[in-house]
Amino acid sequence: MTRFGSATCAMAIAMAIMGGAAKSAAAGPESSENVATARELYKAGADALDAGDSTTALLKLTAAWALAQTPVIGATLARAHLAVGHLVDARESALAVARLAPAPNETARSTQARREAEDLATQIAPRIPHVNLSIVGLESHDATVKLDGVTVPIAALSVSRQANPGPHTATVDTDDGRHGEGTTTVAEGETKEIKIVLPAVASNALPPTPDKPSVTTPPVTTPPPVTTPIVPSSSTSPLVWIGIAGMGAGVAVGAVTGAFALSEAATVKSNCKGVGSDGANYCGSAYTGDLSTAKTMATISTIGFITAGVGVAVLVTGLVLSGKKREPVATTFLSPMIGPLSGVYGAF
């Protein structure tokens, strides 16, 4: 039988076992229904085995054994496994018959089946091949090992595994992602090894740095921070603006009041007959107020120009304090003079 045929047969047997187990769970072990169904399956399997249809025989007999385990069904199942080349399964089925406890009313046929199963197990034992698994690079037990798809415990790797004649494949998959596999083909009574060499473990770690002699390093003294003197930026002193304001106001007041005083003085001069030492004896009473106003305006004008002069002084001081070199400010001082008009003299 080909390997593909063996796989198909094994799948069919598994389905039969599951179906028989389901019926057994529903009707109960060794129930009348199970026994009756097992009897029918056994008859069909035995007939197929006699007709040379070992695959059908194995399927029917496996289902019958799942429903009712009797020496007759077990011995016939062992012969069906042997017919398809399943030496390991044939021997195990024969040994299972030997483990059955004799029934009180066991028939002669059942007793004969026990003897046949025992002889069959003895005959098959030396024919069973063995496979040894050797795995190189398996540092830990964090791996899954399988032989023909069946998981092999790590602890059992040191023991030769029974195998049916034919090709076999072993695989290894480690938890760190490594994979390896190997194959071999064994004949009856032969022992072979499947050796699997796993790839090296990938390591991203850097090689260890050799020890360096200890060197005493003198303490590092941190130099004090360098303090850069802050040079205040030059800015305009408030005195500049005060001086400009004072100068402007003084000039404006002095100019206006001076002009008004000159106007009043001209009026007095044109209307008075003469100007004596006191300036009042030669003018009529109508122009006495104009003369007084002219004097007052002249005084205010003088004060305004004095204020302008003080403003200039403050402005110059502010420019000096501002730290900037300035071009000298050309300042015109207005000093109007009131000449000898009726004895009145003034400087504006």
Phi and psi in degrees as a GROMACS rama.xvg file:
@    title "Ramachandran Plot"
@    xaxis  label "Phi"
@    yaxis  label "Psi"
@TYPE xy
-70.4508  166.273  THR-2
-65.4548  -36.3936  ARG-3
-64.3668  -40.1931  PHE-4
-65.3202  -37.1926  GLY-5
-64.4337  -41.3544  SER-6
-64.5115  -41.6762  ALA-7
-64.0234  -40.5161  THR-8
-65.2741  -42.6295  CYS-9
-62.895  -38.9451  ALA-10
-65.3972  -41.802  MET-11
-64.5775  -38.6067  ALA-12
-65.2319  -41.6282  ILE-13
-61.1395  -41.278  ALA-14
-65.8659  -36.4333  MET-15
-67.6192  -38.9285  ALA-16
-64.6259  -42.8881  ILE-17
-63.9953  -39.1799  MET-18
-66.9622  -40.6233  GLY-19
-66.6126  -38.2913  GLY-20
-63.8896  -38.8993  ALA-21
-63.8689  -42.9854  ALA-22
-65.002  -39.1098  LYS-23
-65.0436  -38.0725  SER-24
-67.0927  -32.793  ALA-25
-77.2313  -40.4065  ALA-26
-99.042  -11.7412  ALA-27
92.6342  149.824  GLY-28
-65.1039  138.397  PRO-29
54.9471  28.8998  GLU-30
-75.6262  166.538  SER-31
-61.801  -37.9514  SER-32
-65.3091  -43.4493  GLU-33
-64.632  -43.3029  ASN-34
-63.0735  -42.3433  VAL-35
-64.4499  -42.4195  ALA-36
-67.7616  -41.1243  THR-37
-63.0667  -36.5716  ALA-38
-63.4741  -41.686  ARG-39
-67.613  -42.7442  GLU-40
-64.785  -37.653  LEU-41
-63.6551  -45.096  TYR-42
-60.8095  -42.9084  LYS-43
-66.3841  -38.4523  ALA-44
-69.3506  -41.4481  GLY-45
-64.278  -40.7053  ALA-46
-63.8478  -41.5799  ASP-47
-65.1993  -37.9252  ALA-48
-66.0805  -40.547  LEU-49
-65.8275  -30.6332  ASP-50
-83.4494  -2.06463  ALA-51
89.4413  3.77293  GLY-52
-92.0934  78.4847  ASP-53
-67.881  -30.0702  SER-54
-66.982  -47.4874  THR-55
-64.9711  -39.3413  THR-56
-60.5225  -43.9982  ALA-57
-64.0043  -38.7598  LEU-58
-65.6353  -47.3751  LEU-59
-67.4342  -44.3807  LYS-60
-68.5763  -33.7326  LEU-61
-64.1328  -41.204  THR-62
-67.1192  -38.1879  ALA-63
-65.574  -42.3626  ALA-64
-63.2052  -32.1645  TRP-65
-68.7536  -27.0051  ALA-66
-90.5915  -37.8966  LEU-67
-148.963  119.633  ALA-68
-98.4293  106.091  GLN-69
-127.089  157.82  THR-70
-58.5242  -37.0187  PRO-71
-66.9809  -47.5966  VAL-72
-64.1634  -41.1022  ILE-73
-65.2843  -43.3591  GLY-74
-66.2331  -40.8447  ALA-75
-67.5159  -37.7294  THR-76
-62.4842  -38.835  LEU-77
-62.649  -40.5547  ALA-78
-67.086  -34.0472  ARG-79
-67.4093  -42.3277  ALA-80
-60.7781  -41.403  HIS-81
-64.5669  -34.0093  LEU-82
-66.9622  -30.3613  ALA-83
-94.9487  1.54718  VAL-84
91.5082  13.2943  GLY-85
-89.9948  79.8974  HIS-86
-65.8347  -42.0801  LEU-87
-62.7514  -47.162  VAL-88
-67.1379  -35.1648  ASP-89
-63.9724  -44.3591  ALA-90
-67.209  -40.9182  ARG-91
-64.5491  -38.3418  GLU-92
-65.1434  -38.69  SER-93
-67.0051  -42.4001  ALA-94
-65.7782  -31.2443  LEU-95
-64.6651  -33.9072  ALA-96
-65.1661  -40.7078  VAL-97
-65.5292  -25.7373  ALA-98
-83.1881  -10.0899  ARG-99
-71.3289  133.488  LEU-100
-73.7613  134.782  ALA-101
-60.4327  134.958  PRO-102
-78.4457  149.88  ALA-103
-58.1958  -35.7814  PRO-104
-108.685  33.0253  ASN-105
-62.5028  136.43  GLU-106
-82.2193  166.83  THR-107
-64.3556  -32.4079  ALA-108
-63.4896  -40.3262  ARG-109
-66.3593  -39.6666  SER-110
-63.4467  -40.3661  THR-111
-65.2617  -37.0412  GLN-112
-65.108  -34.1893  ALA-113
-63.2724  -44.7612  ARG-114
-65.1744  -40.0763  ARG-115
-64.4729  -40.4657  GLU-116
-67.1444  -38.0229  ALA-117
-66.8058  -43.15  GLU-118
-64.2315  -39.5813  ASP-119
-64.332  -41.1218  LEU-120
-63.0702  -39.1667  ALA-121
-68.1997  -37.0848  THR-122
-72.7351  -34.6729  GLN-123
-76.9463  -32.8352  ILE-124
-48.2556  -50.6898  ALA-125
-72.5748  -11.9588  PRO-126
-87.7113  -13.7843  ARG-127
-74.6297  126.879  ILE-128
-74.9894  165.921  PRO-129
-132.918  147.3  HIS-130
-125.13  127.746  VAL-131
-102.267  134.943  ASN-132
-104.044  124.101  LEU-133
-123.602  120.609  SER-134
-119.271  121.517  ILE-135
-103.33  129.828  VAL-136
97.8891  9.34194  GLY-137
-93.3726  90.8262  LEU-138
-76.5133  -31.0337  GLU-139
-127.229  -179.902  SER-140
-94.1844  12.344  HIS-141
-84.9097  68.214  ASP-142
-153.793  157.385  ALA-143
-115.732  119.281  THR-144
-111.366  131.557  VAL-145
-132.214  143.439  LYS-146
-121.664  113.997  LEU-147
56.2632  37.5785  ASP-148
84.3377  -4.48556  GLY-149
-101.126  127.327  VAL-150
-65.9067  133.096  THR-151
-109.041  120.722  VAL-152
-59.57  144.093  PRO-153
-58.6747  -36.7756  ILE-154
-67.4316  -18.4853  ALA-155
-96.4497  5.2888  ALA-156
-67.2155  -23.8407  LEU-157
-81.4568  -4.68142  SER-158
-107.402  136.163  VAL-159
-64.3026  135.525  SER-160
-100.799  132.093  ARG-161
-67.3041  143.115  GLN-162
-146.538  151.622  ALA-163
-76.1894  152.971  ASN-164
-58.5033  141.364  PRO-165
128.533  -171.516  GLY-166
-77.8197  148.921  PRO-167
-141.611  145.31  HIS-168
-126.869  132.655  THR-169
-116.843  141.809  ALA-170
-131.438  151.725  THR-171
-135.029  129.561  VAL-172
-130.555  118.401  ASP-173
-93.1487  160.982  THR-174
-68.2622  -20.1613  ASP-175
-91.3608  14.4634  ASP-176
93.0218  3.17557  GLY-177
-83.8722  150.194  ARG-178
-139.664  143.092  HIS-179
-151.2  153.968  GLY-180
-154.433  160.135  GLU-181
-155.242  158.639  GLY-182
-134.187  160.5  THR-183
-160.96  163.71  THR-184
-128.568  128.13  THR-185
-119.014  147.666  VAL-186
-104.516  174.845  ALA-187
-58.3687  132.445  GLU-188
75.0686  5.53664  GLY-189
-98.2095  148.264  GLU-190
-122.477  126.343  THR-191
-133.198  162.547  LYS-192
-113.355  138.981  GLU-193
-108.391  112.699  ILE-194
-103.404  126.99  LYS-195
-120.474  123.417  ILE-196
-105.273  112.633  VAL-197
-77.8806  146.724  LEU-198
-65.3025  158.035  PRO-199
-65.5882  152.132  ALA-200
-70.5895  126.105  VAL-201
-70.3823  129.196  ALA-202
-125.642  126.959  SER-203
-98.4924  2.30516  ASN-204
-75.7521  143.143  ALA-205
-75.1234  147.623  LEU-206
-62.1437  148.232  PRO-207
-62.887  142.524  PRO-208
-83.4695  127.778  THR-209
-61.1476  147.681  PRO-210
-65.0874  136.357  ASP-211
-104.245  146.457  LYS-212
-62.4567  139.763  PRO-213
-69.2087  132.382  SER-214
-121.155  128.474  VAL-215
-79.452  117.384  THR-216
-96.0604  125.586  THR-217
-63.5265  149.642  PRO-218
-62.3559  139.471  PRO-219
-88.1228  122.632  VAL-220
-94.5978  122.168  THR-221
-83.7492  120.772  THR-222
-64.8786  149.851  PRO-223
-63.8912  149.241  PRO-224
-64.4274  141.615  PRO-225
-81.9333  122.439  VAL-226
-96.5711  118.444  THR-227
-89.8914  121.942  THR-228
-60.7066  135.98  PRO-229
-86.3741  115.953  ILE-230
-92.2919  115.831  VAL-231
-63.521  133.826  PRO-232
-69.8757  142.739  SER-233
-66.0887  133.736  SER-234
-137.603  158.842  SER-235
-75.7857  126.643  THR-236
-70.412  144.27  SER-237
-58.7613  -23.3885  PRO-238
-63.1522  -27.8608  LEU-239
-61.7372  -47.3476  VAL-240
-68.9031  -35.6183  TRP-241
-64.6819  -42.4006  ILE-242
-63.6729  -42.0107  GLY-243
-62.9405  -43.0263  ILE-244
-63.4448  -44.5273  ALA-245
-64.8102  -41.2744  GLY-246
-64.8944  -43.7937  MET-247
-63.9652  -44.6933  GLY-248
-64.614  -41.4735  ALA-249
-64.2041  -44.0411  GLY-250
-63.6983  -43.2684  VAL-251
-62.5429  -47.7171  ALA-252
-64.7879  -45.1582  VAL-253
-62.4095  -41.58  GLY-254
-67.1758  -44.6172  ALA-255
-66.7215  -50.9998  VAL-256
-67.9258  -31.882  THR-257
-66.5253  -42.4416  GLY-258
-63.5928  -39.7929  ALA-259
-65.7352  -39.4686  PHE-260
-64.8146  -40.9952  ALA-261
-63.6047  -38.2265  LEU-262
-64.8926  -45.6577  SER-263
-64.8142  -38.7086  GLU-264
-64.2068  -37.9233  ALA-265
-65.8016  -37.7809  ALA-266
-64.4538  -44.5128  THR-267
-62.6033  -42.9789  VAL-268
-63.8386  -39.3846  LYS-269
-75.3697  -18.1421  SER-270
-110.029  -9.60359  ASN-271
-94.6869  145.599  CYS-272
-76.1118  -29.9285  LYS-273
-172.869  167.333  GLY-274
-123.228  116.617  VAL-275
-91.4945  -165.522  GLY-276
-68.5748  -31.8785  SER-277
-92.6031  -17.2624  ASP-278
77.321  1.7966  GLY-279
-120.438  -9.88671  ALA-280
-81.4807  -19.7871  ASN-281
-107.331  3.35988  TYR-282
-109.563  145.005  CYS-283
-71.1313  164.72  GLY-284
-65.5574  -20.7476  SER-285
-68.7839  -24.3593  ALA-286
-107.647  7.07242  TYR-287
-63.6482  -40.667  THR-288
-65.6833  -37.0221  GLY-289
-64.8924  -38.4548  ASP-290
-65.1004  -40.3117  LEU-291
-65.2209  -40.9366  SER-292
-64.3257  -40.291  THR-293
-60.5117  -42.0679  ALA-294
-63.6449  -43.1456  LYS-295
-63.3999  -46.1029  THR-296
-62.2896  -37.1963  MET-297
-62.988  -40.9254  ALA-298
-63.2642  -45.5877  THR-299
-63.1567  -39.8513  ILE-300
-62.6906  -41.8946  SER-301
-60.2695  -44.2592  THR-302
-62.1579  -40.4521  ILE-303
-60.9597  -43.1231  GLY-304
-70.315  -33.378  PHE-305
-60.8479  -43.2665  ILE-306
-60.4505  -40.8211  THR-307
-61.5956  -39.2946  ALA-308
-63.3171  -41.9236  GLY-309
-61.9081  -40.0352  VAL-310
-61.2847  -38.5288  GLY-311
-62.8558  -42.501  VAL-312
-61.7744  -43.5407  ALA-313
-64.339  -39.3392  VAL-314
-61.5188  -45.8218  LEU-315
-62.3018  -41.9379  VAL-316
-60.9594  -43.6322  THR-317
-62.6254  -39.4386  GLY-318
-64.9705  -38.5151  LEU-319
-64.0279  -44.9904  VAL-320
-67.9772  -24.3537  LEU-321
-73.1294  -12.2179  SER-322
74.9149  20.5194  GLY-323
-118.947  144.035  LYS-324
-82.8858  126.74  LYS-325
-119.416  149.004  ARG-326
-70.4137  141.185  GLU-327
-59.0376  136.922  PRO-328
-85.3346  122.292  VAL-329
-76.367  114.5  ALA-330
-115.787  130.755  THR-331
-103.61  121.644  THR-332
-97.3964  122.593  PHE-333
-90.8947  122.076  LEU-334
-128.592  71.0908  SER-335
-63.4815  140.563  PRO-336
-117.112  132.766  MET-337
-93.6079  116.338  ILE-338
-75.9595  -168.181  GLY-339
-71.429  81.7635  PRO-340
-111.082  108.19  LEU-341
53.3288  32.3006  SER-342
80.6666  13.5955  GLY-343
-104.087  125.737  VAL-344
-122.16  139.138  TYR-345
-150.544  153.254  GLY-346
-124.145  127.902  ALA-347
